[in-house]
Amino acid sequence: MATKQSWRVIGNFYVLSTLAFALWMLFFDGNDLMNQYKLKQEKADLQSQKDFYSEEISKIKVELRALKQSPYLLERIAREKHLMRREGEDVYIIPSEVLPNPSLGKKPE
C-alpha cells in the first residue's frame, strides 16, 4: 500500500512538472550550470585584468607627476623614447643587435 502512495506522489502532475522545470533550468536553459561557471571564471579574469590595469594607471600617474616636476627627466624621456633632438644637433641611432664581427658587416652563416 505504501508503494501505491509513493507512485501516486511521484506521478502527481505538480511534482513531475517541478522536476521537469528544475532539470530544464539546471541543464538546458541559457543560464544553466555550465554557463554560470563560465561566467564566474570570466568575471574572475576580468577582475584580475582590472586590478592589473589599475596598478599600471597608478604607476603612470606617478611617472607623469615626476615628468611635470622635472624638466631634465622630461628631456631625457623625449630623447630616449621619442628620438627628439635639439636644434642643430645630430642623433645617431645604434641598433641594439651587435654583430659578432663588425669589420665584415654581415652576420656569420
Phi and psi restraints in degrees (range 20) as a CNS / XPLOR table:
assign (resid 1 and name C) (resid 2 and name N)
       (resid 2 and name CA) (resid 2 and name C) 1.0 -69.2 20.0 2
assign (resid 2 and name N) (resid 2 and name CA)
       (resid 2 and name C) (resid 3 and name N) 1.0 -32.6 20.0 2
assign (resid 2 and name C) (resid 3 and name N)
       (resid 3 and name CA) (resid 3 and name C) 1.0 -69.9 20.0 2
assign (resid 3 and name N) (resid 3 and name CA)
       (resid 3 and name C) (resid 4 and name N) 1.0 -33.9 20.0 2
assign (resid 3 and name C) (resid 4 and name N)
       (resid 4 and name CA) (resid 4 and name C) 1.0 -64.7 20.0 2
assign (resid 4 and name N) (resid 4 and name CA)
       (resid 4 and name C) (resid 5 and name N) 1.0 -39.1 20.0 2
assign (resid 4 and name C) (resid 5 and name N)
       (resid 5 and name CA) (resid 5 and name C) 1.0 -69.3 20.0 2
assign (resid 5 and name N) (resid 5 and name CA)
       (resid 5 and name C) (resid 6 and name N) 1.0 -38.4 20.0 2
assign (resid 5 and name C) (resid 6 and name N)
       (resid 6 and name CA) (resid 6 and name C) 1.0 -67.4 20.0 2
assign (resid 6 and name N) (resid 6 and name CA)
       (resid 6 and name C) (resid 7 and name N) 1.0 -39.9 20.0 2
assign (resid 6 and name C) (resid 7 and name N)
       (resid 7 and name CA) (resid 7 and name C) 1.0 -67.7 20.0 2
assign (resid 7 and name N) (resid 7 and name CA)
       (resid 7 and name C) (resid 8 and name N) 1.0 -30.5 20.0 2
assign (resid 7 and name C) (resid 8 and name N)
       (resid 8 and name CA) (resid 8 and name C) 1.0 -68.4 20.0 2
assign (resid 8 and name N) (resid 8 and name CA)
       (resid 8 and name C) (resid 9 and name N) 1.0 -39.3 20.0 2
assign (resid 8 and name C) (resid 9 and name N)
       (resid 9 and name CA) (resid 9 and name C) 1.0 -71.3 20.0 2
assign (resid 9 and name N) (resid 9 and name CA)
       (resid 9 and name C) (resid 10 and name N) 1.0 -42.4 20.0 2
assign (resid 9 and name C) (resid 10 and name N)
       (resid 10 and name CA) (resid 10 and name C) 1.0 -67.5 20.0 2
assign (resid 10 and name N) (resid 10 and name CA)
       (resid 10 and name C) (resid 11 and name N) 1.0 -36.6 20.0 2
assign (resid 10 and name C) (resid 11 and name N)
       (resid 11 and name CA) (resid 11 and name C) 1.0 -78.6 20.0 2
assign (resid 11 and name N) (resid 11 and name CA)
       (resid 11 and name C) (resid 12 and name N) 1.0 -4.2 20.0 2
assign (resid 11 and name C) (resid 12 and name N)
       (resid 12 and name CA) (resid 12 and name C) 1.0 -60.9 20.0 2
assign (resid 12 and name N) (resid 12 and name CA)
       (resid 12 and name C) (resid 13 and name N) 1.0 137.9 20.0 2
assign (resid 12 and name C) (resid 13 and name N)
       (resid 13 and name CA) (resid 13 and name C) 1.0 -59.3 20.0 2
assign (resid 13 and name N) (resid 13 and name CA)
       (resid 13 and name C) (resid 14 and name N) 1.0 -41.4 20.0 2
assign (resid 13 and name C) (resid 14 and name N)
       (resid 14 and name CA) (resid 14 and name C) 1.0 -67.6 20.0 2
assign (resid 14 and name N) (resid 14 and name CA)
       (resid 14 and name C) (resid 15 and name N) 1.0 -39.4 20.0 2
assign (resid 14 and name C) (resid 15 and name N)
       (resid 15 and name CA) (resid 15 and name C) 1.0 -66.8 20.0 2
assign (resid 15 and name N) (resid 15 and name CA)
       (resid 15 and name C) (resid 16 and name N) 1.0 -45.5 20.0 2
assign (resid 15 and name C) (resid 16 and name N)
       (resid 16 and name CA) (resid 16 and name C) 1.0 -63.1 20.0 2
assign (resid 16 and name N) (resid 16 and name CA)
       (resid 16 and name C) (resid 17 and name N) 1.0 -42.8 20.0 2
assign (resid 16 and name C) (resid 17 and name N)
       (resid 17 and name CA) (resid 17 and name C) 1.0 -68.8 20.0 2
assign (resid 17 and name N) (resid 17 and name CA)
       (resid 17 and name C) (resid 18 and name N) 1.0 -35.2 20.0 2
assign (resid 17 and name C) (resid 18 and name N)
       (resid 18 and name CA) (resid 18 and name C) 1.0 -66.9 20.0 2
assign (resid 18 and name N) (resid 18 and name CA)
       (resid 18 and name C) (resid 19 and name N) 1.0 -42.4 20.0 2
assign (resid 18 and name C) (resid 19 and name N)
       (resid 19 and name CA) (resid 19 and name C) 1.0 -62.4 20.0 2
assign (resid 19 and name N) (resid 19 and name CA)
       (resid 19 and name C) (resid 20 and name N) 1.0 -44.6 20.0 2
assign (resid 19 and name C) (resid 20 and name N)
       (resid 20 and name CA) (resid 20 and name C) 1.0 -63.0 20.0 2
assign (resid 20 and name N) (resid 20 and name CA)
       (resid 20 and name C) (resid 21 and name N) 1.0 -42.0 20.0 2
assign (resid 20 and name C) (resid 21 and name N)
       (resid 21 and name CA) (resid 21 and name C) 1.0 -63.7 20.0 2
assign (resid 21 and name N) (resid 21 and name CA)
       (resid 21 and name C) (resid 22 and name N) 1.0 -42.8 20.0 2
assign (resid 21 and name C) (resid 22 and name N)
       (resid 22 and name CA) (resid 22 and name C) 1.0 -64.3 20.0 2
assign (resid 22 and name N) (resid 22 and name CA)
       (resid 22 and name C) (resid 23 and name N) 1.0 -44.0 20.0 2
assign (resid 22 and name C) (resid 23 and name N)
       (resid 23 and name CA) (resid 23 and name C) 1.0 -61.7 20.0 2
assign (resid 23 and name N) (resid 23 and name CA)
       (resid 23 and name C) (resid 24 and name N) 1.0 -43.2 20.0 2
assign (resid 23 and name C) (resid 24 and name N)
       (resid 24 and name CA) (resid 24 and name C) 1.0 -60.6 20.0 2
assign (resid 24 and name N) (resid 24 and name CA)
       (resid 24 and name C) (resid 25 and name N) 1.0 -45.8 20.0 2
assign (resid 24 and name C) (resid 25 and name N)
       (resid 25 and name CA) (resid 25 and name C) 1.0 -68.0 20.0 2
assign (resid 25 and name N) (resid 25 and name CA)
       (resid 25 and name C) (resid 26 and name N) 1.0 -34.5 20.0 2
assign (resid 25 and name C) (resid 26 and name N)
       (resid 26 and name CA) (resid 26 and name C) 1.0 -77.6 20.0 2
assign (resid 26 and name N) (resid 26 and name CA)
       (resid 26 and name C) (resid 27 and name N) 1.0 -33.8 20.0 2
assign (resid 26 and name C) (resid 27 and name N)
       (resid 27 and name CA) (resid 27 and name C) 1.0 -121.7 20.0 2
assign (resid 27 and name N) (resid 27 and name CA)
       (resid 27 and name C) (resid 28 and name N) 1.0 -27.7 20.0 2
assign (resid 27 and name C) (resid 28 and name N)
       (resid 28 and name CA) (resid 28 and name C) 1.0 -113.5 20.0 2
assign (resid 28 and name N) (resid 28 and name CA)
       (resid 28 and name C) (resid 29 and name N) 1.0 -13.7 20.0 2
assign (resid 28 and name C) (resid 29 and name N)
       (resid 29 and name CA) (resid 29 and name C) 1.0 -75.1 20.0 2
assign (resid 29 and name N) (resid 29 and name CA)
       (resid 29 and name C) (resid 30 and name N) 1.0 164.3 20.0 2
assign (resid 29 and name C) (resid 30 and name N)
       (resid 30 and name CA) (resid 30 and name C) 1.0 -65.7 20.0 2
assign (resid 30 and name N) (resid 30 and name CA)
       (resid 30 and name C) (resid 31 and name N) 1.0 -22.7 20.0 2
assign (resid 30 and name C) (resid 31 and name N)
       (resid 31 and name CA) (resid 31 and name C) 1.0 -109.9 20.0 2
assign (resid 31 and name N) (resid 31 and name CA)
       (resid 31 and name C) (resid 32 and name N) 1.0 42.3 20.0 2
assign (resid 31 and name C) (resid 32 and name N)
       (resid 32 and name CA) (resid 32 and name C) 1.0 -72.5 20.0 2
assign (resid 32 and name N) (resid 32 and name CA)
       (resid 32 and name C) (resid 33 and name N) 1.0 -178.3 20.0 2
assign (resid 32 and name C) (resid 33 and name N)
       (resid 33 and name CA) (resid 33 and name C) 1.0 -61.9 20.0 2
assign (resid 33 and name N) (resid 33 and name CA)
       (resid 33 and name C) (resid 34 and name N) 1.0 -41.8 20.0 2
assign (resid 33 and name C) (resid 34 and name N)
       (resid 34 and name CA) (resid 34 and name C) 1.0 -64.0 20.0 2
assign (resid 34 and name N) (resid 34 and name CA)
       (resid 34 and name C) (resid 35 and name N) 1.0 -43.3 20.0 2
assign (resid 34 and name C) (resid 35 and name N)
       (resid 35 and name CA) (resid 35 and name C) 1.0 -64.8 20.0 2
assign (resid 35 and name N) (resid 35 and name CA)
       (resid 35 and name C) (resid 36 and name N) 1.0 -38.2 20.0 2
assign (resid 35 and name C) (resid 36 and name N)
       (resid 36 and name CA) (resid 36 and name C) 1.0 -64.3 20.0 2
assign (resid 36 and name N) (resid 36 and name CA)
       (resid 36 and name C) (resid 37 and name N) 1.0 -39.9 20.0 2
assign (resid 36 and name C) (resid 37 and name N)
       (resid 37 and name CA) (resid 37 and name C) 1.0 -64.6 20.0 2
assign (resid 37 and name N) (resid 37 and name CA)
       (resid 37 and name C) (resid 38 and name N) 1.0 -45.8 20.0 2
assign (resid 37 and name C) (resid 38 and name N)
       (resid 38 and name CA) (resid 38 and name C) 1.0 -61.8 20.0 2
assign (resid 38 and name N) (resid 38 and name CA)
       (resid 38 and name C) (resid 39 and name N) 1.0 -42.0 20.0 2
assign (resid 38 and name C) (resid 39 and name N)
       (resid 39 and name CA) (resid 39 and name C) 1.0 -64.9 20.0 2
assign (resid 39 and name N) (resid 39 and name CA)
       (resid 39 and name C) (resid 40 and name N) 1.0 -36.8 20.0 2
assign (resid 39 and name C) (resid 40 and name N)
       (resid 40 and name CA) (resid 40 and name C) 1.0 -66.7 20.0 2
assign (resid 40 and name N) (resid 40 and name CA)
       (resid 40 and name C) (resid 41 and name N) 1.0 -39.9 20.0 2
assign (resid 40 and name C) (resid 41 and name N)
       (resid 41 and name CA) (resid 41 and name C) 1.0 -65.1 20.0 2
assign (resid 41 and name N) (resid 41 and name CA)
       (resid 41 and name C) (resid 42 and name N) 1.0 -42.8 20.0 2
assign (resid 41 and name C) (resid 42 and name N)
       (resid 42 and name CA) (resid 42 and name C) 1.0 -63.9 20.0 2
assign (resid 42 and name N) (resid 42 and name CA)
       (resid 42 and name C) (resid 43 and name N) 1.0 -38.6 20.0 2
assign (resid 42 and name C) (resid 43 and name N)
       (resid 43 and name CA) (resid 43 and name C) 1.0 -62.9 20.0 2
assign (resid 43 and name N) (resid 43 and name CA)
       (resid 43 and name C) (resid 44 and name N) 1.0 -41.6 20.0 2
assign (resid 43 and name C) (resid 44 and name N)
       (resid 44 and name CA) (resid 44 and name C) 1.0 -64.4 20.0 2
assign (resid 44 and name N) (resid 44 and name CA)
       (resid 44 and name C) (resid 45 and name N) 1.0 -41.2 20.0 2
assign (resid 44 and name C) (resid 45 and name N)
       (resid 45 and name CA) (resid 45 and name C) 1.0 -63.3 20.0 2
assign (resid 45 and name N) (resid 45 and name CA)
       (resid 45 and name C) (resid 46 and name N) 1.0 -44.8 20.0 2
assign (resid 45 and name C) (resid 46 and name N)
       (resid 46 and name CA) (resid 46 and name C) 1.0 -65.1 20.0 2
assign (resid 46 and name N) (resid 46 and name CA)
       (resid 46 and name C) (resid 47 and name N) 1.0 -35.7 20.0 2
assign (resid 46 and name C) (resid 47 and name N)
       (resid 47 and name CA) (resid 47 and name C) 1.0 -65.3 20.0 2
assign (resid 47 and name N) (resid 47 and name CA)
       (resid 47 and name C) (resid 48 and name N) 1.0 -40.5 20.0 2
assign (resid 47 and name C) (resid 48 and name N)
       (resid 48 and name CA) (resid 48 and name C) 1.0 -67.3 20.0 2
assign (resid 48 and name N) (resid 48 and name CA)
       (resid 48 and name C) (resid 49 and name N) 1.0 -37.5 20.0 2
assign (resid 48 and name C) (resid 49 and name N)
       (resid 49 and name CA) (resid 49 and name C) 1.0 -63.8 20.0 2
assign (resid 49 and name N) (resid 49 and name CA)
       (resid 49 and name C) (resid 50 and name N) 1.0 -40.1 20.0 2
assign (resid 49 and name C) (resid 50 and name N)
       (resid 50 and name CA) (resid 50 and name C) 1.0 -62.3 20.0 2
assign (resid 50 and name N) (resid 50 and name CA)
       (resid 50 and name C) (resid 51 and name N) 1.0 -43.8 20.0 2
assign (resid 50 and name C) (resid 51 and name N)
       (resid 51 and name CA) (resid 51 and name C) 1.0 -61.8 20.0 2
assign (resid 51 and name N) (resid 51 and name CA)
       (resid 51 and name C) (resid 52 and name N) 1.0 -43.5 20.0 2
assign (resid 51 and name C) (resid 52 and name N)
       (resid 52 and name CA) (resid 52 and name C) 1.0 -60.4 20.0 2
assign (resid 52 and name N) (resid 52 and name CA)
       (resid 52 and name C) (resid 53 and name N) 1.0 -48.5 20.0 2
assign (resid 52 and name C) (resid 53 and name N)
       (resid 53 and name CA) (resid 53 and name C) 1.0 -69.5 20.0 2
assign (resid 53 and name N) (resid 53 and name CA)
       (resid 53 and name C) (resid 54 and name N) 1.0 -30.3 20.0 2
assign (resid 53 and name C) (resid 54 and name N)
       (resid 54 and name CA) (resid 54 and name C) 1.0 -65.2 20.0 2
assign (resid 54 and name N) (resid 54 and name CA)
       (resid 54 and name C) (resid 55 and name N) 1.0 -41.1 20.0 2
assign (resid 54 and name C) (resid 55 and name N)
       (resid 55 and name CA) (resid 55 and name C) 1.0 -64.4 20.0 2
assign (resid 55 and name N) (resid 55 and name CA)
       (resid 55 and name C) (resid 56 and name N) 1.0 -42.2 20.0 2
assign (resid 55 and name C) (resid 56 and name N)
       (resid 56 and name CA) (resid 56 and name C) 1.0 -62.5 20.0 2
assign (resid 56 and name N) (resid 56 and name CA)
       (resid 56 and name C) (resid 57 and name N) 1.0 -40.9 20.0 2
assign (resid 56 and name C) (resid 57 and name N)
       (resid 57 and name CA) (resid 57 and name C) 1.0 -63.2 20.0 2
assign (resid 57 and name N) (resid 57 and name CA)
       (resid 57 and name C) (resid 58 and name N) 1.0 -41.5 20.0 2
assign (resid 57 and name C) (resid 58 and name N)
       (resid 58 and name CA) (resid 58 and name C) 1.0 -65.8 20.0 2
assign (resid 58 and name N) (resid 58 and name CA)
       (resid 58 and name C) (resid 59 and name N) 1.0 -38.3 20.0 2
assign (resid 58 and name C) (resid 59 and name N)
       (resid 59 and name CA) (resid 59 and name C) 1.0 -63.4 20.0 2
assign (resid 59 and name N) (resid 59 and name CA)
       (resid 59 and name C) (resid 60 and name N) 1.0 -42.9 20.0 2
assign (resid 59 and name C) (resid 60 and name N)
       (resid 60 and name CA) (resid 60 and name C) 1.0 -66.5 20.0 2
assign (resid 60 and name N) (resid 60 and name CA)
       (resid 60 and name C) (resid 61 and name N) 1.0 -36.3 20.0 2
assign (resid 60 and name C) (resid 61 and name N)
       (resid 61 and name CA) (resid 61 and name C) 1.0 -63.8 20.0 2
assign (resid 61 and name N) (resid 61 and name CA)
       (resid 61 and name C) (resid 62 and name N) 1.0 -39.6 20.0 2
assign (resid 61 and name C) (resid 62 and name N)
       (resid 62 and name CA) (resid 62 and name C) 1.0 -63.6 20.0 2
assign (resid 62 and name N) (resid 62 and name CA)
       (resid 62 and name C) (resid 63 and name N) 1.0 -45.0 20.0 2
assign (resid 62 and name C) (resid 63 and name N)
       (resid 63 and name CA) (resid 63 and name C) 1.0 -61.9 20.0 2
assign (resid 63 and name N) (resid 63 and name CA)
       (resid 63 and name C) (resid 64 and name N) 1.0 -41.6 20.0 2
assign (resid 63 and name C) (resid 64 and name N)
       (resid 64 and name CA) (resid 64 and name C) 1.0 -63.2 20.0 2
assign (resid 64 and name N) (resid 64 and name CA)
       (resid 64 and name C) (resid 65 and name N) 1.0 -42.0 20.0 2
assign (resid 64 and name C) (resid 65 and name N)
       (resid 65 and name CA) (resid 65 and name C) 1.0 -61.7 20.0 2
assign (resid 65 and name N) (resid 65 and name CA)
       (resid 65 and name C) (resid 66 and name N) 1.0 -41.0 20.0 2
assign (resid 65 and name C) (resid 66 and name N)
       (resid 66 and name CA) (resid 66 and name C) 1.0 -66.4 20.0 2
assign (resid 66 and name N) (resid 66 and name CA)
       (resid 66 and name C) (resid 67 and name N) 1.0 -39.8 20.0 2
assign (resid 66 and name C) (resid 67 and name N)
       (resid 67 and name CA) (resid 67 and name C) 1.0 -65.4 20.0 2
assign (resid 67 and name N) (resid 67 and name CA)
       (resid 67 and name C) (resid 68 and name N) 1.0 -36.7 20.0 2
assign (resid 67 and name C) (resid 68 and name N)
       (resid 68 and name CA) (resid 68 and name C) 1.0 -69.7 20.0 2
assign (resid 68 and name N) (resid 68 and name CA)
       (resid 68 and name C) (resid 69 and name N) 1.0 -26.6 20.0 2
assign (resid 68 and name C) (resid 69 and name N)
       (resid 69 and name CA) (resid 69 and name C) 1.0 -91.8 20.0 2
assign (resid 69 and name N) (resid 69 and name CA)
       (resid 69 and name C) (resid 70 and name N) 1.0 -21.6 20.0 2
assign (resid 69 and name C) (resid 70 and name N)
       (resid 70 and name CA) (resid 70 and name C) 1.0 -123.4 20.0 2
assign (resid 70 and name N) (resid 70 and name CA)
       (resid 70 and name C) (resid 71 and name N) 1.0 107.8 20.0 2
assign (resid 70 and name C) (resid 71 and name N)
       (resid 71 and name CA) (resid 71 and name C) 1.0 -67.3 20.0 2
assign (resid 71 and name N) (resid 71 and name CA)
       (resid 71 and name C) (resid 72 and name N) 1.0 -29.4 20.0 2
assign (resid 71 and name C) (resid 72 and name N)
       (resid 72 and name CA) (resid 72 and name C) 1.0 -63.2 20.0 2
assign (resid 72 and name N) (resid 72 and name CA)
       (resid 72 and name C) (resid 73 and name N) 1.0 -45.4 20.0 2
assign (resid 72 and name C) (resid 73 and name N)
       (resid 73 and name CA) (resid 73 and name C) 1.0 -63.9 20.0 2
assign (resid 73 and name N) (resid 73 and name CA)
       (resid 73 and name C) (resid 74 and name N) 1.0 -39.5 20.0 2
assign (resid 73 and name C) (resid 74 and name N)
       (resid 74 and name CA) (resid 74 and name C) 1.0 -61.5 20.0 2
assign (resid 74 and name N) (resid 74 and name CA)
       (resid 74 and name C) (resid 75 and name N) 1.0 -44.0 20.0 2
assign (resid 74 and name C) (resid 75 and name N)
       (resid 75 and name CA) (resid 75 and name C) 1.0 -65.0 20.0 2
assign (resid 75 and name N) (resid 75 and name CA)
       (resid 75 and name C) (resid 76 and name N) 1.0 -41.1 20.0 2
assign (resid 75 and name C) (resid 76 and name N)
       (resid 76 and name CA) (resid 76 and name C) 1.0 -62.1 20.0 2
assign (resid 76 and name N) (resid 76 and name CA)
       (resid 76 and name C) (resid 77 and name N) 1.0 -44.5 20.0 2
assign (resid 76 and name C) (resid 77 and name N)
       (resid 77 and name CA) (resid 77 and name C) 1.0 -65.0 20.0 2
assign (resid 77 and name N) (resid 77 and name CA)
       (resid 77 and name C) (resid 78 and name N) 1.0 -41.3 20.0 2
assign (resid 77 and name C) (resid 78 and name N)
       (resid 78 and name CA) (resid 78 and name C) 1.0 -62.6 20.0 2
assign (resid 78 and name N) (resid 78 and name CA)
       (resid 78 and name C) (resid 79 and name N) 1.0 -39.7 20.0 2
assign (resid 78 and name C) (resid 79 and name N)
       (resid 79 and name CA) (resid 79 and name C) 1.0 -72.0 20.0 2
assign (resid 79 and name N) (resid 79 and name CA)
       (resid 79 and name C) (resid 80 and name N) 1.0 -43.9 20.0 2
assign (resid 79 and name C) (resid 80 and name N)
       (resid 80 and name CA) (resid 80 and name C) 1.0 -76.2 20.0 2
assign (resid 80 and name N) (resid 80 and name CA)
       (resid 80 and name C) (resid 81 and name N) 1.0 -46.9 20.0 2
assign (resid 80 and name C) (resid 81 and name N)
       (resid 81 and name CA) (resid 81 and name C) 1.0 -89.7 20.0 2
assign (resid 81 and name N) (resid 81 and name CA)
       (resid 81 and name C) (resid 82 and name N) 1.0 -34.2 20.0 2
assign (resid 81 and name C) (resid 82 and name N)
       (resid 82 and name CA) (resid 82 and name C) 1.0 -110.2 20.0 2
assign (resid 82 and name N) (resid 82 and name CA)
       (resid 82 and name C) (resid 83 and name N) 1.0 4.1 20.0 2
assign (resid 82 and name C) (resid 83 and name N)
       (resid 83 and name CA) (resid 83 and name C) 1.0 54.2 20.0 2
assign (resid 83 and name N) (resid 83 and name CA)
       (resid 83 and name C) (resid 84 and name N) 1.0 37.7 20.0 2
assign (resid 83 and name C) (resid 84 and name N)
       (resid 84 and name CA) (resid 84 and name C) 1.0 -81.6 20.0 2
assign (resid 84 and name N) (resid 84 and name CA)
       (resid 84 and name C) (resid 85 and name N) 1.0 158.9 20.0 2
assign (resid 84 and name C) (resid 85 and name N)
       (resid 85 and name CA) (resid 85 and name C) 1.0 -145.1 20.0 2
assign (resid 85 and name N) (resid 85 and name CA)
       (resid 85 and name C) (resid 86 and name N) 1.0 164.6 20.0 2
assign (resid 85 and name C) (resid 86 and name N)
       (resid 86 and name CA) (resid 86 and name C) 1.0 -82.7 20.0 2
assign (resid 86 and name N) (resid 86 and name CA)
       (resid 86 and name C) (resid 87 and name N) 1.0 162.9 20.0 2
assign (resid 86 and name C) (resid 87 and name N)
       (resid 87 and name CA) (resid 87 and name C) 1.0 -65.2 20.0 2
assign (resid 87 and name N) (resid 87 and name CA)
       (resid 87 and name C) (resid 88 and name N) 1.0 132.7 20.0 2
assign (resid 87 and name C) (resid 88 and name N)
       (resid 88 and name CA) (resid 88 and name C) 1.0 81.0 20.0 2
assign (resid 88 and name N) (resid 88 and name CA)
       (resid 88 and name C) (resid 89 and name N) 1.0 8.2 20.0 2
assign (resid 88 and name C) (resid 89 and name N)
       (resid 89 and name CA) (resid 89 and name C) 1.0 -106.7 20.0 2
assign (resid 89 and name N) (resid 89 and name CA)
       (resid 89 and name C) (resid 90 and name N) 1.0 140.7 20.0 2
assign (resid 89 and name C) (resid 90 and name N)
       (resid 90 and name CA) (resid 90 and name C) 1.0 -100.5 20.0 2
assign (resid 90 and name N) (resid 90 and name CA)
       (resid 90 and name C) (resid 91 and name N) 1.0 140.3 20.0 2
assign (resid 90 and name C) (resid 91 and name N)
       (resid 91 and name CA) (resid 91 and name C) 1.0 -117.8 20.0 2
assign (resid 91 and name N) (resid 91 and name CA)
       (resid 91 and name C) (resid 92 and name N) 1.0 126.9 20.0 2
assign (resid 91 and name C) (resid 92 and name N)
       (resid 92 and name CA) (resid 92 and name C) 1.0 -110.3 20.0 2
assign (resid 92 and name N) (resid 92 and name CA)
       (resid 92 and name C) (resid 93 and name N) 1.0 127.8 20.0 2
assign (resid 92 and name C) (resid 93 and name N)
       (resid 93 and name CA) (resid 93 and name C) 1.0 -99.5 20.0 2
assign (resid 93 and name N) (resid 93 and name CA)
       (resid 93 and name C) (resid 94 and name N) 1.0 121.0 20.0 2
assign (resid 93 and name C) (resid 94 and name N)
       (resid 94 and name CA) (resid 94 and name C) 1.0 -104.9 20.0 2
assign (resid 94 and name N) (resid 94 and name CA)
       (resid 94 and name C) (resid 95 and name N) 1.0 120.8 20.0 2
assign (resid 94 and name C) (resid 95 and name N)
       (resid 95 and name CA) (resid 95 and name C) 1.0 -65.5 20.0 2
assign (resid 95 and name N) (resid 95 and name CA)
       (resid 95 and name C) (resid 96 and name N) 1.0 149.5 20.0 2
assign (resid 95 and name C) (resid 96 and name N)
       (resid 96 and name CA) (resid 96 and name C) 1.0 -74.7 20.0 2
assign (resid 96 and name N) (resid 96 and name CA)
       (resid 96 and name C) (resid 97 and name N) 1.0 -22.0 20.0 2
assign (resid 96 and name C) (resid 97 and name N)
       (resid 97 and name CA) (resid 97 and name C) 1.0 -80.6 20.0 2
assign (resid 97 and name N) (resid 97 and name CA)
       (resid 97 and name C) (resid 98 and name N) 1.0 119.8 20.0 2
assign (resid 97 and name C) (resid 98 and name N)
       (resid 98 and name CA) (resid 98 and name C) 1.0 -101.5 20.0 2
assign (resid 98 and name N) (resid 98 and name CA)
       (resid 98 and name C) (resid 99 and name N) 1.0 129.7 20.0 2
assign (resid 98 and name C) (resid 99 and name N)
       (resid 99 and name CA) (resid 99 and name C) 1.0 -74.8 20.0 2
assign (resid 99 and name N) (resid 99 and name CA)
       (resid 99 and name C) (resid 100 and name N) 1.0 145.1 20.0 2
assign (resid 99 and name C) (resid 100 and name N)
       (resid 100 and name CA) (resid 100 and name C) 1.0 -64.9 20.0 2
assign (resid 100 and name N) (resid 100 and name CA)
       (resid 100 and name C) (resid 101 and name N) 1.0 -38.6 20.0 2
assign (resid 100 and name C) (resid 101 and name N)
       (resid 101 and name CA) (resid 101 and name C) 1.0 -127.2 20.0 2
assign (resid 101 and name N) (resid 101 and name CA)
       (resid 101 and name C) (resid 102 and name N) 1.0 90.6 20.0 2
assign (resid 101 and name C) (resid 102 and name N)
       (resid 102 and name CA) (resid 102 and name C) 1.0 -63.7 20.0 2
assign (resid 102 and name N) (resid 102 and name CA)
       (resid 102 and name C) (resid 103 and name N) 1.0 -22.2 20.0 2
assign (resid 102 and name C) (resid 103 and name N)
       (resid 103 and name CA) (resid 103 and name C) 1.0 -70.7 20.0 2
assign (resid 103 and name N) (resid 103 and name CA)
       (resid 103 and name C) (resid 104 and name N) 1.0 -27.0 20.0 2
assign (resid 103 and name C) (resid 104 and name N)
       (resid 104 and name CA) (resid 104 and name C) 1.0 -81.5 20.0 2
assign (resid 104 and name N) (resid 104 and name CA)
       (resid 104 and name C) (resid 105 and name N) 1.0 -32.1 20.0 2
assign (resid 104 and name C) (resid 105 and name N)
       (resid 105 and name CA) (resid 105 and name C) 1.0 82.7 20.0 2
assign (resid 105 and name N) (resid 105 and name CA)
       (resid 105 and name C) (resid 106 and name N) 1.0 4.0 20.0 2
assign (resid 105 and name C) (resid 106 and name N)
       (resid 106 and name CA) (resid 106 and name C) 1.0 -142.9 20.0 2
assign (resid 106 and name N) (resid 106 and name CA)
       (resid 106 and name C) (resid 107 and name N) 1.0 162.4 20.0 2
assign (resid 106 and name C) (resid 107 and name N)
       (resid 107 and name CA) (resid 107 and name C) 1.0 -75.4 20.0 2
assign (resid 107 and name N) (resid 107 and name CA)
       (resid 107 and name C) (resid 108 and name N) 1.0 148.3 20.0 2
assign (resid 107 and name C) (resid 108 and name N)
       (resid 108 and name CA) (resid 108 and name C) 1.0 -71.1 20.0 2
assign (resid 108 and name N) (resid 108 and name CA)
       (resid 108 and name C) (resid 109 and name N) 1.0 148.4 20.0 2
